[in-house]
Amino acid sequence: QARARHKKVLKQAKGYYGARSRVYRASFQAVTKAGQYAYRDRRQKKRTFRQLWIARINAAARQNGMSYSRLINGLKKASIEIDRKILSDIAVFDK
């Protein structure tokens, strides 16, 4: 059982540098930490992309003499339900 567990961890640590890919104790720590980073960053990715979309929409809105908040408010009042991802695509590709 222990051998199977160790093999599994070492397989996950393949490609890591030095002892992290060869020694079980080091590789276990590295794999655990990598899992923590992956968990955290899956959530962070959503925030980061939303920030990017808002920055792009804001830039396009200001080129057309309007602020981001006014644009979003206007869209909400007109009950236009386009999400920020699509709005940013429109801002980037339709010039």
Stockholm file with secondary structure:
# STOCKHOLM 1.0

chainA/1-95         QARARHKKVLKQAKGYYGARSRVYRASFQAVTKAGQYAYRDRRQKKRTFRQLWIARINAAARQNGMSYSRLINGLKKASIEIDRKILSDIAVFDK
#=GR chainA/1-95 SS CHHHHHHHHHHHTTTCCGGGGTCHHHHHHHHHHHHHHHHHHHHHHHHHHHHHHHHHHHHHHHHTTCCHHHHHHHHHHTTCCCCHHHHHHHHHHCC
#=GC SS_cons        CHHHHHHHHHHHTTTCCGGGGTCHHHHHHHHHHHHHHHHHHHHHHHHHHHHHHHHHHHHHHHHTTCCHHHHHHHHHHTTCCCCHHHHHHHHHHCC
//
